[in-house]
Amino acid sequence: MSDKADDIPVKVVDRRWWANPDASAAASGSSSGSLKPTYVEELERRLAEKEREAQEYLGKYRAAADEFEKARLRLRREVTKDIERVRREVISELLEVLDNLDRAIESARKSASPDDPLFQGVELVRRQFVAKLESLGVTLIVAADQPFDPTLHEAITSVPAPPEQEGKVMGVIRQGYRVGDDVLRPAAVAVGITATVAQE
């Protein structure tokens, strides 16, 4: 008996007037026009408007996010520059301490013996100080007997020199240092000039 019940055909009639084009045309008396009820069209129109607003807000959000990222990177670059500038100022001040150590060692060489413990202690401190500076990327500018280079050297005075030594650094008054490729402090030097140039 259940087999016979399964064989009964079931017919479904869709009575929604907008789903049946023929019934819709007959109901409206015209073959043209929308097949959807007005409230569905209104909902679709409002949905389209909300989607447009959502796209506008999304565009504004992306623009604001891009601007924020650019500002963050700009701030990071500025902070990095400030840190590097302060770091170099501190190192420059420490170079004055190194200059004083060099003066003390030079003075001790004239009056004390190399075996003097105080003299050896000051030299040890200087070596340790230079090693710390090198760990910060500070290197000595080699100036003695080099051609004068205004980007590396600062001419403090000139001294008479033979023609082959003209324009060369004849003496270093104050050592120069650099950090990486940048000059931290130029070397203060005496530049050799020939006697004929000196007379002019």
WORA-V688488 format. One record per residue. RES is the residue in one small letter. OMEGA is omega in degrees with one decimal (* if undefined). Layout:
{{RES & OMEGA} {RES & OMEGA}}
//
This chain:
{{m & 178.8} {s & 177.0} {d & -180.0} {k & 179.4} {a & 178.5} {d & -178.0} {d & -177.6} {i & 179.4} {p & 179.1} {v & -179.7} {k & -179.8} {v & 179.5} {v & 177.9} {d & -175.7} {r & 176.4} {r & -172.3} {w & -178.9} {w & 178.7} {a & -178.4} {n & -176.1} {p & -178.1} {d & -179.5} {a & 179.5} {s & -179.7} {a & -179.3} {a & -178.3} {a & -178.0} {s & -179.3} {g & -179.2} {s & 179.0} {s & -179.6} {s & 178.6} {g & -177.1} {s & 178.1} {l & -176.2} {k & 175.2} {p & -176.3} {t & -178.5} {y & 176.3} {v & 177.7} {e & 178.8} {e & 177.9} {l & 178.1} {e & 178.9} {r & 179.0} {r & 177.1} {l & 178.6} {a & 178.7} {e & 179.0} {k & 177.6} {e & 177.7} {r & 177.7} {e & 179.6} {a & 177.8} {q & 177.6} {e & 179.4} {y & 178.9} {l & 177.3} {g & 178.5} {k & 178.8} {y & 179.9} {r & 178.3} {a & 179.4} {a & 179.2} {a & 177.3} {d & 179.8} {e & 178.0} {f & -179.9} {e & 178.0} {k & 179.1} {a & 179.0} {r & 178.6} {l & 178.9} {r & 179.0} {l & 179.2} {r & 177.9} {r & -179.7} {e & 178.8} {v & 178.5} {t & 177.8} {k & 179.7} {d & 179.1} {i & -179.8} {e & 179.6} {r & 179.3} {v & 178.8} {r & -179.6} {r & 177.2} {e & 179.8} {v & -180.0} {i & 179.3} {s & 177.9} {e & 178.2} {l & 178.2} {l & 176.8} {e & 176.1} {v & 178.4} {l & 177.1} {d & -179.9} {n & 175.7} {l & 178.0} {d & 178.8} {r & 179.8} {a & 179.8} {i & 179.4} {e & 178.5} {s & -179.4} {a & 178.9} {r & -178.0} {k & -173.4} {s & -175.6} {a & 177.0} {s & 179.8} {p & -179.4} {d & -179.6} {d & -177.9} {p & 179.7} {l & 178.6} {f & 179.3} {q & 179.0} {g & 178.8} {v & 177.6} {e & 178.6} {l & 177.8} {v & 179.8} {r & 179.6} {r & 178.3} {q & 179.7} {f & 178.7} {v & 178.3} {a & 178.0} {k & 177.9} {l & 178.7} {e & 177.3} {s & 176.0} {l & 178.1} {g & -179.2} {v & 178.1} {t & -179.6} {l & 173.4} {i & 178.3} {v & -174.0} {a & -173.8} {a & 178.4} {d & 177.3} {q & 173.5} {p & -178.9} {f & 179.7} {d & -176.4} {p & 177.7} {t & -178.7} {l & -173.0} {h & 173.1} {e & -177.5} {a & 179.2} {i & -179.1} {t & 175.6} {s & -179.9} {v & 177.3} {p & -177.8} {a & 174.7} {p & -175.8} {p & -178.2} {e & 179.7} {q & -177.6} {e & 179.2} {g & 178.7} {k & 177.5} {v & -177.9} {m & 179.6} {g & -179.9} {v & 180.0} {i & 177.2} {r & -177.0} {q & 175.3} {g & -178.0} {y & 175.9} {r & 173.5} {v & -174.7} {g & 178.3} {d & -176.9} {d & 178.0} {v & 177.7} {l & 176.6} {r & 179.5} {p & 177.8} {a & 175.3} {a & -169.4} {v & 170.3} {a & -175.1} {v & 179.6} {g & 173.4} {i & -179.7} {t & -176.4} {a & -179.6} {t & 178.4} {v & -179.3} {a & -179.2} {q & 179.1} {e & *}}
//
